[in-house]
Amino acid sequence: MWNIPTAKQLSKIPRLYSTEGTPCADKKIYLHFFIGDSDWYIAEYDGKDLFYGFTILNNWVNSAEWGYISFAELKKLRMPPGFEVDREIEWKVVKASEIEKLKECPQAF
C-alpha cells in the first residue's frame, strides 16, 4: 500500500459503532483509499485492523455498500499485478453526502 496513514491519522477516526446512530449521509469520511476504479471511504476504525465505510468496487455504483473493511487485506491488495492501493493524501474530512462519487450510488444514503 502506498501512503499508509500514520498512527496519528488513524487515531482521529471514530471507533467502530460510535457513529451507529448517525445517518449515513451525515457520517464523516476520514480517509479515502483507491486503486483503479475501486474506492474505500472510511468512517470508523477499531484501532487494530477493521474499518467501517463505504466501498465501490470497479465503479459498480449499483453494487456499492456500507460495510467492514480489513486494513490488512486492503494493504495486500494488488490489481492489476504491480499496482497497490493508495490513499488520497490531501483528503479533507467531509460528510459522506458531500462526496460526488457517493451521490451516484443509490444505496449510499
N, C-alpha and C positions, 0 to 999 in steps of 0.2 A: 504494500500500500504506500502510495505517495502521500506526503504531508499528513502524517499521523497526528491527531490532536494531542496537545500537551495535557499533562495531569491537571493543570490549572483550568484549561478549557473544559475538560471533562467534568471537573468539579462544579462547574456553573450550571450543568444540566440538571433539571429536577429529577429526583429519584422515581423509580418505577411506581406507578399507581398514584403519585402525588397530584397529577392533573386529571385524574379519572372523572371528576365532576365537571371539568371544563369542556364545553362544546368543541368538537373537532376544529371548527373554523377559527376558534379563539386560542387553540393550543399554540404555544410559541415553538418555533423551529430553531434549534440551536446550532445544528450542523447540517451540511449538505454534502453527501458523497455521491460520486458518479463514475460511470465507465460506459463508453459508447452511448447508447440510448437508454441506459438504466440510471435511475436516481433513487437515493435514500435520503429522506428528510427526517432528522432526529429530534424528538420531543422529550424523551425521558431516557434515563440510564440507571442501571442497578449498581454502578460503581465498580463492577468487575468485568462483565462481558456482554450483558444483554441490554440492547437499546429497544425503545418502542418508538415507532414512527411510521411514516407513510412511504411505501415503496411502489415505484413504477418501473417495471421490467420491460426492456425492449420497446419503450414508448407505447405500450399497450395500455392506454388510459382507461379502457373499459374493464380491465382486469386488475388495476391498481388497488391497493388496500392498506389499511392501518394494520400493524402487527408487530411482532417481535423480530429483532434482527441480531444475530450473533456477531459481535465485533470481531472475534477470532476468525469466523468464516468470511466476513467481509474483507479482512486483511489478506486472506489467502486467495481470493477470487481473481481469476485471470480470464479475460475473454476479449478478443481472441488471444491466443497464446502470445505472451510478451507484453500485454497491456494490463496494468494494475488499476485498482480502484484509486481514485484521487479524492481529495477533499477541497472544496471551494475555499480558498484561503481568505478571501475578502468577504466572506459571508457575514451578513448582519442579522442578528436575531429579529425575526418577524413573526407575525401571526400566520398560521397556515393559509388563511383566506387571502393573504396578500401575495402569495406565490402564484404567478401566472400559470405555471405548468399544472398546479393542483386544481386550478379553476376548470381545466379541461376534463377532469376526472369526475364522473357523475357520483361516485360513492365517497368522495373526499369529505364532503360536509353533510 
